[in-house]
Each structure stands twice: as structure tokens, then as C-alpha cells.
Amino acid sequence: MYSREFEERKETLERIIEKISRELPELPPGNLRIQKKGNIRQYFQVTDKDDTHGSFIKAGNMELVTKLAQKTYYEKLLREAEREKKAITAYLRGSTGKRPEDVFSGMNEYRKNLVEPLLISDEEYAKQWESAAYEKNPYHPEECTLPTDKGDFVRSKSEARIADMYYALGIPYRYEASVKLKNGKTKYPDFTLLKLPERTEYYHEHLGILDDESYRMSNLIKLNEYAESQIFTGKNLILTFESVNAPLNIKVLRNNVKEIFRSI
């Protein structure tokens, strides 16, 4: 794991430890003992370490049972969380804070061009992915007149808003890059996206004039062709729709995209 991932894990553990330390004193004394008789379970509260039996808890007092069970869970979780936090702290104290991937990132551009890296950072990978040449949609390039914050040009206002959203979120994208389908056809999704840290590609098609019947039919055919090439929603395809009475909701799209592209 990288140092930054250890830091994030440590912060998670600290939040857990803080929560348990705050709530544990409020829980009942003792521990829970569970005894099974046939199909019936009986519960006992054990408060004395020399008492292996404990006090019987009546069936109507399940609140006490759940609190004692929660206490036992908290105590075990606290021990393991503190143990792992201690190990991470020791690692970070002795770590330089650098990753093997940072060796290549720290080189100047001239030296980078002279070596073949074995490990590169996600940032370096994204930079190379975005700067690499790719086959663009050759059909009616004169229609790409609307500028984006990234500096490219797209065909519609909605596409410009989508492009600016991806740029603001720091999600690398290519506009109308070619993709070869299994049937031999070449298609040009509106956006090809890079998902880090998996380093996989997603596609985004914005269907902007659904009021037009011929447009709908041609895109339904295209979506079926995508699916035959393992490009489909739920896996690696984002679809947005728009019509005269149902405009693009960029806020909803942004929230959904952030959920898809967040790092876990």
C-alpha cells in the first residue's frame, strides 16, 4: 500500500477509535453470555470475572442484550483498530513518504524520454493517456465550434457542460475518440473517460435529441452494438438523455459521476 493510503486508513481507524471511546463508557457493565436450550436462546449478564454463569436477562429486556452485544463488539474492534493504527504509525514514521512510482515522476522531461519506466504513478499515467494521440471522429468536424475549459471544441452546449464537468472533477477524458467494435465497425463515443486507480476506460454517450425518431432508432442500434462488444450500462457505459421537455440535469449527473469515479 502507498503511504497516502496508509494515511487514509489511519484516519478511518482514528474515527472508529474516537467513536468507540466516546460510546463505550455509556454501555452497561459486564458482558453477554448466550445459552441455547433446544430452539430457545437465553441471555445472561456477567459482571464478575469469577462468575461464569451471570444474571439471567428476561425476554422483555432485549435492549440490555443488544447493548451488551454491542459492547463486546466494540471492545474487540477497539483492540484491533488500536493494534493496526500502531503498526501504521510505526510504518509512516520510518517511511520516506515516497513511492517507487515517484522515481519516474521526479525526473525531468528529457530524462523521462530516455528511459522505459517499470512503474509510473496514476498522475503520470493520466498525463500520458490524455496527451497520447488518438483517432478522432472524422465526420463533420466543422460542427465542433463550442469551446470547453480544457481547450477542445464540442458540438453542443450540453456536451460543453459535460466536458467542463469532467475537467472540473479532474477526470481525464477524450472527446469523440474511436473505439473498434467486435463487428468490425468503428464508433466514436462522445466521451472516453479514464478511471483511476483501475486505469480502465469508461464511455459516455449523451443522447441529446431524443424527440427525433430517426435519431432514437440509430442510437438504439448503436447501443446494441456497444453491448455486443461488452460496453454497456452497469459496467463501463454512462448514458445521459435529453429532449425538449427534459433537459440535461448536470447536477444529478455530477453526483452520479462522482460516485462512479470515487476512489475506495
C-alpha positions as CSV (number, residue, x, y, z in Angstrom):
1,M,0.0,0.0,0.0
2,Y,1.1,3.5,-0.7
3,S,1.8,6.0,2.1
4,R,-1.2,8.1,1.3
5,E,-3.4,5.0,1.5
6,F,-1.9,4.2,4.9
7,E,-2.7,7.8,6.0
8,E,-6.3,7.4,4.9
9,R,-6.6,4.1,6.7
10,K,-5.1,5.6,9.8
11,E,-7.7,8.5,9.7
12,T,-10.5,5.9,9.4
13,L,-9.2,4.0,12.3
14,E,-8.9,7.1,14.4
15,R,-12.5,8.0,13.7
16,I,-13.5,4.5,14.8
17,I,-11.4,4.6,17.9
18,E,-12.8,8.1,18.9
19,K,-16.4,6.9,18.4
20,I,-15.9,3.7,20.5
21,S,-14.0,5.6,23.2
22,R,-16.9,8.0,23.4
23,E,-19.7,5.5,23.5
24,L,-18.2,2.6,25.4
25,P,-18.5,4.2,28.9
26,E,-22.2,4.6,28.3
27,L,-22.8,0.9,27.8
28,P,-23.9,-1.4,30.7
29,P,-21.3,-3.1,32.8
30,G,-20.3,-6.7,32.2
31,N,-20.5,-9.0,29.2
32,L,-23.1,-11.0,27.5
33,R,-23.3,-14.8,27.8
34,I,-25.7,-16.7,25.4
35,Q,-27.0,-20.1,26.3
36,K,-29.0,-22.3,23.9
37,K,-31.7,-24.7,25.1
38,G,-33.2,-26.5,22.2
39,N,-34.6,-23.8,19.9
40,I,-34.6,-21.2,22.7
41,R,-31.7,-18.8,23.5
42,Q,-31.2,-17.4,26.9
43,Y,-29.1,-14.4,27.8
44,F,-27.1,-13.6,30.9
45,Q,-25.2,-10.5,32.1
46,V,-21.9,-11.5,33.5
47,T,-20.4,-8.7,35.7
48,D,-18.0,-10.6,37.9
49,K,-15.0,-12.3,36.3
50,D,-15.2,-15.2,38.8
51,D,-18.9,-15.7,37.9
52,T,-19.2,-18.0,34.9
53,H,-23.0,-18.0,34.9
54,G,-24.2,-14.4,35.2
55,S,-27.6,-12.9,35.9
56,F,-30.5,-14.1,33.7
57,I,-31.9,-11.4,31.4
58,K,-35.6,-11.5,31.0
59,A,-37.1,-11.9,27.4
60,G,-38.6,-8.4,27.6
61,N,-35.3,-6.7,28.1
62,M,-33.7,-7.2,24.7
63,E,-32.4,-3.6,24.9
64,L,-29.9,-4.7,27.5
65,V,-29.0,-7.8,25.4
66,T,-28.2,-5.7,22.3
67,K,-26.2,-3.2,24.3
68,L,-24.1,-5.9,25.9
69,A,-23.5,-7.5,22.5
70,Q,-22.6,-4.1,21.1
71,K,-20.1,-3.6,24.0
72,T,-18.4,-6.9,23.3
73,Y,-18.1,-6.0,19.6
74,Y,-16.8,-2.5,20.5
75,E,-14.1,-3.9,22.8
76,K,-12.8,-6.4,20.2
77,L,-12.9,-3.8,17.5
78,L,-11.1,-1.2,19.6
79,R,-8.3,-3.6,20.3
80,E,-7.8,-4.5,16.6
81,A,-8.1,-0.9,15.5
82,E,-5.5,0.3,18.0
83,R,-3.2,-2.5,17.0
84,E,-3.4,-1.6,13.3
85,K,-3.1,2.1,14.0
86,K,0.1,1.4,16.0
87,A,1.5,-0.6,13.1
88,I,0.7,2.1,10.5
89,T,2.1,4.8,12.7
90,A,5.4,2.9,13.0
91,Y,5.5,2.4,9.2
92,L,4.8,6.0,8.5
93,R,7.4,7.2,11.0
94,G,10.1,5.1,9.2
95,S,8.8,5.8,5.7
96,T,10.4,8.4,3.4
97,G,6.9,9.2,2.2
98,K,7.9,8.4,-1.4
99,R,6.7,5.6,-3.6
100,P,8.6,3.7,-6.2
101,E,6.3,5.3,-8.8
102,D,7.6,8.7,-7.7
103,V,11.1,7.9,-9.1
104,F,9.9,8.4,-12.7
105,S,7.6,11.3,-11.8
106,G,10.5,13.2,-10.2
107,M,12.7,13.0,-13.4
108,N,12.8,15.9,-15.8
109,E,11.0,15.5,-19.1
110,Y,14.3,15.0,-21.0
111,R,15.3,12.1,-18.9
112,K,11.8,10.6,-19.0
113,N,12.1,10.4,-22.7
114,L,15.3,8.4,-22.4
115,V,14.0,5.6,-20.1
116,E,11.3,3.0,-20.2
117,P,9.6,3.1,-16.8
118,L,8.5,-0.1,-15.0
119,L,6.3,1.8,-12.5
120,I,4.5,5.1,-13.0
121,S,2.1,7.0,-10.8
122,D,-1.6,7.4,-11.5
123,E,-0.9,11.0,-12.2
124,E,1.8,10.2,-14.7
125,Y,-0.4,7.6,-16.3
126,A,-3.3,10.0,-16.7
127,K,-1.0,12.6,-18.2
128,Q,0.3,10.2,-20.8
129,W,-3.2,8.9,-21.5
130,E,-4.5,12.4,-22.1
131,S,-1.6,13.6,-24.2
132,A,-1.4,10.5,-26.4
133,A,-2.7,10.9,-30.0
134,Y,-5.9,9.1,-30.9
135,E,-8.2,8.8,-33.8
136,K,-11.0,11.4,-33.7
137,N,-14.4,11.4,-35.3
138,P,-13.8,12.4,-38.9
139,Y,-17.5,13.3,-39.6
140,H,-18.3,17.0,-39.8
141,P,-15.5,18.4,-37.7
142,E,-16.7,21.8,-38.7
143,E,-19.7,21.3,-36.3
144,C,-17.3,21.3,-33.3
145,T,-17.5,25.0,-32.6
146,L,-18.2,25.3,-28.8
147,P,-15.1,25.7,-26.6
148,T,-14.5,23.9,-23.3
149,D,-12.5,24.7,-20.3
150,K,-9.9,22.1,-21.3
151,G,-9.4,23.9,-24.6
152,D,-11.1,21.5,-27.1
153,F,-14.2,22.1,-29.1
154,V,-17.5,20.1,-29.0
155,R,-20.7,20.0,-30.9
156,S,-23.4,21.1,-28.4
157,K,-23.9,23.2,-25.3
158,S,-24.8,20.1,-23.3
159,E,-21.6,18.4,-24.4
160,A,-19.7,21.5,-23.4
161,R,-21.2,21.4,-19.9
162,I,-20.4,17.7,-19.6
163,A,-16.8,18.2,-20.7
164,D,-16.4,21.1,-18.3
165,M,-17.8,18.9,-15.5
166,Y,-15.3,16.2,-16.2
167,Y,-12.5,18.7,-16.4
168,A,-13.5,20.3,-13.0
169,L,-13.7,16.9,-11.4
170,G,-10.2,16.0,-12.6
171,I,-11.4,13.1,-14.6
172,P,-9.3,12.6,-17.8
173,Y,-11.4,12.4,-21.0
174,R,-11.1,12.2,-24.8
175,Y,-13.7,13.7,-27.0
176,E,-15.1,11.5,-29.8
177,A,-12.2,9.1,-29.7
178,S,-12.6,6.0,-31.9
179,V,-13.4,2.6,-30.5
180,K,-13.4,-0.6,-32.5
181,L,-16.3,-2.9,-32.0
182,K,-16.4,-6.7,-32.4
183,N,-18.5,-6.4,-35.5
184,G,-15.6,-4.5,-37.2
185,K,-17.3,-1.1,-37.0
186,T,-15.7,2.0,-35.6
187,K,-17.7,4.2,-33.4
188,Y,-17.0,7.5,-31.7
189,P,-18.5,7.8,-28.2
190,D,-19.0,11.4,-27.1
191,F,-16.5,10.9,-24.2
192,T,-13.9,8.2,-23.4
193,L,-13.0,8.5,-19.7
194,L,-10.1,7.2,-17.7
195,K,-11.0,5.7,-14.4
196,L,-8.2,5.7,-11.8
197,P,-6.7,3.8,-10.0
198,E,-8.1,0.9,-12.0
199,R,-6.7,2.5,-15.2
200,T,-9.7,1.4,-17.2
201,E,-11.7,3.2,-19.8
202,Y,-15.4,4.2,-19.5
203,Y,-17.6,5.6,-22.2
204,H,-20.2,8.3,-22.1
205,E,-22.9,8.8,-24.7
206,H,-25.2,11.8,-24.4
207,L,-28.4,11.4,-26.5
208,G,-29.3,14.9,-26.9
209,I,-32.2,15.0,-29.4
210,L,-34.5,12.1,-28.4
211,D,-37.5,13.9,-29.9
212,D,-36.2,12.9,-33.3
213,E,-37.3,9.4,-34.2
214,S,-34.6,8.6,-36.7
215,Y,-32.0,9.8,-34.1
216,R,-33.5,7.5,-31.5
217,M,-33.5,4.5,-33.8
218,S,-29.9,5.0,-34.9
219,N,-28.7,5.3,-31.3
220,L,-30.7,2.2,-30.2
221,I,-28.9,0.3,-32.9
222,K,-25.5,1.7,-31.7
223,L,-26.2,0.8,-28.1
224,N,-27.0,-2.7,-29.1
225,E,-23.7,-2.9,-31.0
226,Y,-21.9,-1.5,-27.9
227,A,-23.5,-4.2,-25.7
228,E,-22.2,-6.9,-28.1
229,S,-18.7,-5.5,-27.5
230,Q,-19.1,-5.6,-23.7
231,I,-19.8,-1.9,-23.5
232,F,-23.0,-1.4,-21.5
233,T,-24.5,0.5,-18.6
234,G,-23.7,-1.0,-15.2
235,K,-20.2,-1.9,-16.4
236,N,-18.4,0.8,-18.4
237,L,-21.0,3.0,-20.1
238,I,-22.7,6.2,-18.9
239,L,-25.8,7.3,-20.7
240,T,-27.5,10.7,-20.4
241,F,-30.6,11.8,-22.3
242,E,-32.2,15.0,-23.3
243,S,-35.3,16.2,-25.1
244,V,-37.2,19.4,-25.5
245,N,-39.2,18.8,-22.3
246,A,-36.5,17.0,-20.3
247,P,-33.2,19.0,-20.4
248,L,-29.9,17.6,-19.1
249,N,-29.6,17.8,-15.3
250,I,-25.9,18.5,-14.9
251,K,-26.2,18.5,-11.0
252,V,-27.6,14.9,-10.9
253,L,-25.0,13.8,-13.5
254,R,-22.1,15.3,-11.5
255,N,-23.3,13.5,-8.3
256,N,-23.6,10.2,-10.1
257,V,-20.2,10.5,-11.8
258,K,-18.5,11.3,-8.5
259,E,-20.0,8.1,-7.1
260,I,-18.7,6.1,-10.1
261,F,-15.2,7.6,-10.1
262,R,-14.6,7.9,-6.4
263,S,-11.5,6.0,-5.0
264,I,-12.4,3.4,-2.5
